[in-house]
Amino acid sequence: MARATNSPASRKRRKKVLKYARGYFGNKSKLYRYAKEAVQHAWQYAYRDRKKKKANFRGLWIVRLNAACRSAGISYSRFIEGLKAAGIELDRKVLSDLAIRDEVAFVGLVKQAQAALKDKAASAKKA
C-alpha cells in the first residue's frame, strides 16, 4: 500500500506559489523551491515598505512645507511651533496640499503662526 501524499492539495499549494512568482527572473519563477523563497522575501519587503511609505510621504510633505515656508519668510520649525501656539491642528499632509494648491490660504496660516509666536514671546517676557 502506497502512502497518502494529499497530492491535490500539495499541487494546489505549489501552483499558488508559482502563480505569485510569475514575472520573477530565472528559476525563481519556474521552480517551486526557489519560488517559495522569493515570494516569502517579496512579502517581507512589501510588509516593511507599507510602513516605510508612510514615513516617506511625511518626509515629502515636510520638504514641501519647508520650501513654501521659506518663500513666505519663516522657517518650517518656527511655522509648526506657531501653528501649535495658535491652536491650529492641521496635519502636514493637509498643510502641504494647501501650500501647493492655495497659496493665499497658506500665507494666511503663516501670518497666524507668526502672530501666535509674537504673543508667545510677549507672554514669556512678562513671566
SULSULDA-V891517 format. One record per pair of residues at least 24 apart in sequence whose C-alpha atoms are under 8 Angstrom apart, sorted by the first residue. I is the first residue (numbers start at 0). GAP is how many residues later the second one is. D is the distance in Angstrom with one decimal. If there is no record, write none. Layout:
[[I:GAP:D] [I:GAP:D]]
This chain:
[[57:34:7.2] [57:35:7.3] [60:31:6.0] [60:32:5.9] [60:35:5.4] [61:30:6.8] [61:34:7.5] [63:32:6.1] [63:35:7.8] [64:27:7.8] [64:30:7.2] [64:31:5.5] [64:34:6.8] [67:31:6.2] [68:41:7.5] [71:35:6.7] [71:38:7.3] [73:36:7.7] [78:31:6.6] [78:34:5.9] [78:35:7.3] [79:33:7.7] [80:32:7.6] [80:36:7.6] [81:30:7.6] [81:31:4.0] [81:32:6.0] [81:33:7.7] [81:34:5.6] [81:35:5.2] [82:26:7.8] [82:29:7.4] [82:30:4.9] [82:33:7.5] [84:28:7.4] [84:31:5.7] [84:32:6.8] [84:35:7.2] [85:26:7.0] [85:27:6.3] [85:30:5.2]]
